[in-house]
């Protein structure tokens, strides 16, 4: 494929969208490793992106012992805002590879943006380490060999939540985003639900402010069902539906309980209204017990006067993966050498050990079955650990066509 017309088209898209594109970078110093960090710094997922950026930079500090150097090379991070828009993300990644001369890119926040970026990594033959976009298709049918992912995928979420919710006699209606994240999540949930019955799927756009009609359709689908009734929510972005669900008093009026996964702490404030609620999550600062998480919690409290959150841990995990790969290559950024190094590579993260699966470069990782406790010491519903769900227990399909 002719690269330059592709790049010029993307640059034009970026300028039209208001993305600041720097002039062509000077020849890269041999003493640097340049990393693009692309995230939705503006838009509905802004809170997630900010956590990822903080976590990534803290992860580099942790993994390099504060030197920001690997094998004698300085790590240079170039941040870009994809605005939550696929065309902007695609243009930002092309500019990072072509003009900023980055060796590795990390991001983005949203699954639709990630899917738009995958072909760019293949075109430029450079690694894109996906964090935290979740859609299965990223390491599934849209995958290429330049894509790695430290973030969990929809199937890992679904398998973990099935461990908590998939029981005989349970009847479920799902509420999810009307995008790749939501639909891939529900598709995976259906594949992992073998004992319970899913009777309704409700999809609403990111940024929805009025959940009334969608929740009424869910109520109508569930209220006359026999067995234990659940509304299972897989939601990304603000606002969230949890406060509205609490206001409707679904359990008191219809016997409908809430089931959902983890989320950022501001969203989990609404979980206080659902003590005893169970689900599975990716990370919570008070659950993981390991040296990496202890360092993250202590340093995050010291700097930000608050605990690290859901996506902070993910950003740190991505940074550790980058540094560990560079350590193993002696600072060599040759893409083929990095791919060979990272395939099957294990590394320690705030949530424990992760390992990149050779077949699709998905990071295999433990998940956590939780039960919500209403603890007056915290502003949010506290997820208490029921049990660790080991990566080895979750039969995560390989969905690519390698």
DODREN-530055 format. One line per 2 residues: number of its first residue (from 0); their letters; for each residue x, y, z of C-alpha. Coordinates in steps of 0.05 Angstrom, whole numbers, plus 5000, padded with zeros to 4 digits. Layout:
NUM> a> X Y Z ~ ...
***
This chain:
0> xx> 5000 5000 5000 ~ 5025 5070 4985
2> xx> 5036 5101 5053 ~ 5041 5175 5040
4> xx> 4972 5187 5009 ~ 4943 5148 5068
6> xx> 4981 5193 5116 ~ 4962 5257 5081
8> xx> 4888 5238 5082 ~ 4892 5224 5157
10> xx> 4929 5289 5169 ~ 4873 5326 5133
12> xx> 4822 5290 5176 ~ 4860 5309 5239
14> xx> 4864 5383 5219 ~ 4790 5384 5202
16> xx> 4774 5356 5270 ~ 4817 5407 5305
18> xx> 4873 5359 5326 ~ 4939 5394 5336
20> xx> 4988 5359 5290 ~ 5061 5377 5300
22> xx> 5107 5389 5240 ~ 5151 5332 5219
24> xx> 5195 5312 5277 ~ 5270 5317 5271
26> xx> 5309 5253 5263 ~ 5298 5211 5325
28> xx> 5355 5207 5373 ~ 5385 5138 5379
30> xx> 5386 5152 5454 ~ 5309 5155 5459
32> xx> 5250 5109 5457 ~ 5189 5149 5435
34> xx> 5120 5127 5459 ~ 5053 5155 5436
36> xx> 4999 5154 5489 ~ 4932 5165 5455
38> xx> 4869 5173 5498 ~ 4801 5207 5500
40> xx> 4825 5267 5541 ~ 4761 5302 5521
42> xx> 4692 5272 5511 ~ 4648 5223 5549
44> xx> 4707 5179 5570 ~ 4751 5237 5595
46> xx> 4754 5210 5666 ~ 4778 5142 5642
48> xx> 4832 5173 5598 ~ 4859 5217 5654
50> xx> 4867 5156 5698 ~ 4902 5117 5643
52> xx> 4951 5174 5632 ~ 4967 5180 5706
54> xx> 4975 5105 5712 ~ 5019 5100 5651
56> xx> 5067 5154 5675 ~ 5069 5124 5745
58> xx> 5082 5056 5714 ~ 5142 5083 5676
60> xx> 5169 5113 5741 ~ 5159 5047 5777
62> xx> 5187 5002 5723 ~ 5249 5045 5711
64> xx> 5263 5058 5785 ~ 5249 5132 5773
66> xx> 5302 5141 5719 ~ 5256 5141 5658
68> xx> 5312 5104 5623 ~ 5316 5034 5594
70> xx> 5382 5004 5570 ~ 5412 5073 5568
72> xx> 5355 5103 5528 ~ 5309 5159 5551
74> xx> 5234 5145 5549 ~ 5196 5202 5516
76> xx> 5120 5201 5520 ~ 5079 5241 5470
78> xx> 5006 5249 5491 ~ 4950 5257 5440
80> xx> 4876 5268 5448 ~ 4830 5226 5404
82> xx> 4768 5262 5431 ~ 4732 5195 5432
84> xx> 4725 5199 5355 ~ 4749 5142 5310
86> xx> 4772 5188 5254 ~ 4812 5232 5301
88> xx> 4844 5172 5335 ~ 4863 5142 5268
90> xx> 4895 5208 5246 ~ 4931 5216 5313
92> xx> 4962 5148 5307 ~ 4985 5159 5236
94> xx> 5016 5226 5256 ~ 5050 5192 5315
96> xx> 5083 5139 5272 ~ 5098 5183 5211
98> xx> 5116 5251 5241 ~ 5132 5240 5315
100> xx> 5172 5177 5296 ~ 5146 5138 5356
102> xx> 5170 5067 5366 ~ 5108 5043 5403
104> xx> 5038 5070 5412 ~ 4992 5058 5472
106> xx> 4917 5069 5476 ~ 4862 5085 5463
108> xx> 4805 5091 5513 ~ 4745 5073 5470
110> xx> 4734 5010 5430 ~ 4707 5044 5367
112> xx> 4770 5087 5365 ~ 4814 5026 5375
114> xx> 4781 4990 5317 ~ 4795 5049 5272
116> xx> 4868 5050 5294 ~ 4884 4976 5282
118> xx> 4897 4982 5207 ~ 4944 5041 5219
120> xx> 4989 4999 5262 ~ 4991 4947 5208
122> xx> 5005 4999 5154 ~ 5064 5028 5191
124> xx> 5087 4960 5219 ~ 5091 4988 5289
126> xx> 5063 4961 5355 ~ 4999 4988 5383
128> xx> 4990 4966 5456 ~ 4915 4972 5468
130> xx> 4896 4999 5537 ~ 4840 5001 5560
132> xx> 4792 4990 5500 ~ 4754 4925 5513
134> xx> 4717 4900 5450 ~ 4733 4827 5434
136> xx> 4742 4844 5360 ~ 4805 4884 5376
138> xx> 4842 4819 5389 ~ 4791 4780 5349
140> xx> 4770 4785 5276 ~ 4799 4856 5268
142> xx> 4866 4838 5299 ~ 4934 4840 5265
144> xx> 5002 4818 5291 ~ 5022 4889 5312
146> xx> 4967 4892 5364 ~ 4978 4874 5437
148> xx> 4929 4888 5494 ~ 4940 4895 5569
150> xx> 4868 4914 5580 ~ 4818 4858 5592
152> xx> 4772 4840 5535 ~ 4696 4831 5534
154> xx> 4703 4755 5540 ~ 4744 4762 5603
156> xx> 4691 4807 5633 ~ 4637 4759 5611
158> xx> 4671 4697 5637 ~ 4685 4729 5704
160> xx> 4614 4755 5712 ~ 4586 4688 5691
162> xx> 4624 4657 5749 ~ 4583 4703 5794
164> xx> 4515 4705 5759 ~ 4506 4644 5715
166> xx> 4463 4600 5760 ~ 4401 4557 5745
168> xx> 4337 4596 5755 ~ 4368 4665 5744
170> xx> 4334 4709 5692 ~ 4373 4767 5663
172> xx> 4360 4830 5623 ~ 4422 4867 5599
174> xx> 4433 4942 5592 ~ 4493 4963 5551
176> xx> 4523 5018 5508 ~ 4502 5018 5436
178> xx> 4573 5012 5409 ~ 4628 4961 5400
180> xx> 4642 4959 5474 ~ 4570 4945 5493
182> xx> 4551 4898 5437 ~ 4614 4857 5441
184> xx> 4604 4853 5516 ~ 4533 4826 5509
186> xx> 4554 4778 5454 ~ 4608 4749 5499
188> xx> 4560 4747 5559 ~ 4511 4705 5519
190> xx> 4566 4657 5501 ~ 4586 4648 5573
192> xx> 4515 4644 5601 ~ 4497 4570 5602
194> xx> 4452 4561 5663 ~ 4416 4628 5670
196> xx> 4369 4656 5617 ~ 4377 4724 5582
198> xx> 4308 4750 5563 ~ 4322 4821 5539
200> xx> 4378 4864 5511 ~ 4374 4940 5516
202> xx> 4425 4984 5481 ~ 4430 5059 5493
204> xx> 4480 5110 5466 ~ 4540 5135 5506
206> xx> 4520 5202 5536 ~ 4448 5181 5548
208> xx> 4418 5226 5602 ~ 4348 5197 5607
210> xx> 4346 5122 5620 ~ 4272 5120 5635
212> xx> 4246 5088 5571 ~ 4301 5037 5567
214> xx> 4293 5016 5639 ~ 4218 5010 5631
216> xx> 4228 4961 5573 ~ 4273 4921 5619
218> xx> 4222 4921 5675 ~ 4168 4898 5627
220> xx> 4212 4841 5603 ~ 4230 4818 5674
222> xx> 4174 4833 5722 ~ 4131 4771 5707
224> xx> 4188 4723 5699 ~ 4196 4665 5748
226> xx> 4261 4655 5786 ~ 4312 4706 5809
228> xx> 4311 4768 5765 ~ 4371 4811 5749
230> xx> 4387 4873 5708 ~ 4459 4864 5685
232> xx> 4492 4930 5666 ~ 4554 4937 5623
234> xx> 4563 5012 5617 ~ 4620 5057 5597
236> xx> 4621 5133 5602 ~ 4583 5187 5638
238> xx> 4528 5194 5658 ~ 4515 5123 5684
240> xx> 4447 5090 5695 ~ 4461 5068 5767
242> xx> 4429 5127 5803 ~ 4366 5121 5762
244> xx> 4363 5046 5776 ~ 4370 5061 5850
246> xx> 4314 5113 5847 ~ 4267 5062 5815
248> xx> 4274 5014 5874 ~ 4270 4955 5827
250> xx> 4283 4902 5879 ~ 4230 4929 5927
252> xx> 4177 4938 5872 ~ 4191 4880 5825
254> xx> 4243 4835 5857 ~ 4294 4856 5805
256> xx> 4366 4859 5830 ~ 4424 4896 5799
258> xx> 4486 4859 5774 ~ 4545 4894 5744
260> xx> 4620 4894 5740 ~ 4670 4942 5769
262> xx> 4675 5015 5750 ~ 4711 5078 5768
264> xx> 4700 5102 5840 ~ 4654 5160 5823
266> xx> 4607 5112 5787 ~ 4611 5064 5846
268> xx> 4581 5116 5893 ~ 4514 5091 5868
270> xx> 4533 5020 5888 ~ 4522 5040 5961
272> xx> 4448 5033 5945 ~ 4458 4959 5928
274> xx> 4492 4925 5988 ~ 4503 4851 5975
276> xx> 4505 4861 5900 ~ 4554 4812 5867
278> xx> 4593 4815 5803 ~ 4664 4810 5777
280> xx> 4715 4865 5766 ~ 4782 4879 5735
282> xx> 4814 4918 5792 ~ 4800 4951 5859
284> xx> 4856 4982 5899 ~ 4836 4947 5963
286> xx> 4833 4877 5934 ~ 4899 4865 5900
288> xx> 4954 4844 5948 ~ 5023 4848 5915
290> xx> 5084 4894 5916 ~ 5066 4930 5851
292> xx> 4997 4950 5877 ~ 5025 4969 5945
294> xx> 5073 5017 5910 ~ 5017 5045 5867
296> xx> 4969 5056 5925 ~ 5021 5089 5969
298> xx> 5048 5135 5915 ~ 4980 5152 5887
300> xx> 4955 5171 5957 ~ 5018 5212 5968
302> xx> 5012 5251 5903 ~ 4937 5255 5892
304> xx> 4908 5246 5963 ~ 4863 5192 5936
306> xx> 4868 5118 5918 ~ 4885 5095 5847
308> xx> 4824 5077 5806 ~ 4803 5025 5755
310> xx> 4840 5053 5695 ~ 4900 5078 5734
312> xx> 4919 5005 5745 ~ 4910 4991 5671
314> xx> 4954 5049 5650 ~ 5008 5025 5698
316> xx> 5003 4954 5671 ~ 5014 4979 5600
318> xx> 5075 5019 5621 ~ 5106 4960 5657
320> xx> 5095 4916 5596 ~ 5130 4967 5552
322> xx> 5190 4973 5599 ~ 5196 4898 5609
324> xx> 5196 4886 5534 ~ 5250 4939 5524
326> xx> 5292 4910 5580 ~ 5289 4842 5546
328> xx> 5310 4871 5478 ~ 5365 4913 5509
330> xx> 5329 4976 5486 ~ 5323 4952 5414
332> xx> 5258 4979 5385 ~ 5258 4936 5322
334> xx> 5185 4917 5315 ~ 5196 4844 5297
336> xx> 5243 4835 5356 ~ 5192 4868 5402
338> xx> 5136 4823 5377 ~ 5179 4760 5386
340> xx> 5197 4784 5456 ~ 5126 4803 5478
342> xx> 5092 4740 5453 ~ 5084 4696 5514
344> xx> 5117 4749 5559 ~ 5095 4752 5632
346> xx> 5100 4814 5675 ~ 5077 4837 5743
348> xx> 5022 4889 5748 ~ 4979 4922 5803
350> xx> 4928 4866 5795 ~ 4980 4809 5793
352> xx> 5015 4772 5737 ~ 4994 4781 5665
354> xx> 5018 4742 5605 ~ 5010 4759 5531
356> xx> 4978 4700 5496 ~ 5020 4683 5434
358> xx> 4960 4670 5389 ~ 4926 4738 5395
360> xx> 4970 4780 5442 ~ 4914 4787 5493
362> xx> 4939 4794 5564 ~ 4913 4735 5604
364> xx> 4897 4757 5675 ~ 4859 4741 5738
366> xx> 4792 4774 5753 ~ 4757 4784 5820
368> xx> 4688 4762 5843 ~ 4662 4815 5891
370> xx> 4604 4830 5938 ~ 4586 4903 5953
372> xx> 4590 4928 6025 ~ 4561 4995 6046
374> xx> 4619 5020 6088 ~ 4607 5090 6118
376> xx> 4682 5103 6115 ~ 4679 5106 6038
378> xx> 4637 5148 5991 ~ 4627 5089 5944
380> xx> 4601 5019 5952 ~ 4661 4977 5972
382> xx> 4673 4913 5932 ~ 4696 4860 5980
384> xx> 4732 4800 5950 ~ 4692 4736 5947
386> xx> 4746 4699 5909 ~ 4800 4708 5856
388> xx> 4778 4680 5789 ~ 4843 4654 5759
390> xx> 4860 4666 5687 ~ 4869 4591 5680
392> xx> 4796 4580 5700 ~ 4768 4625 5645
394> xx> 4764 4591 5578 ~ 4775 4654 5536
396> xx> 4765 4638 5461 ~ 4817 4656 5410
398> xx> 4776 4695 5360 ~ 4826 4719 5308
400> xx> 4840 4687 5241 ~ 4915 4680 5248
***
